[in-house]
């Protein structure tokens, strides 16, 4: 009789432990899903303001220089280099 009760106690305890493990696993998976949603910074580069707003802030008439795809089309004039004074050997 005692052996049967010990066996039943073992089975009940085993079932409760398995339920506890399943619940903990479920809570862990739910926590991983919730805490994995972290905002990340965008890779838009240095343009933090839309080109229309940048146009208004700079006072220019066109938004083209402020658009990300148009930046390469802006021509930058370099100052002419001063002539080098070469002394030719005679």
ZIKARA-V752922 format. One record per helix or strand. SS is the DSSP state (hx for helix, st for strand). FROM is the first residue (numbers start at 0). TO is the last residue. If there is no record, write none. Layout:
BEGIN
SS:FROM:TO
SS:FROM:TO
END
This chain:
BEGIN
hx:1:34
hx:50:57
hx:63:65
hx:70:72
END
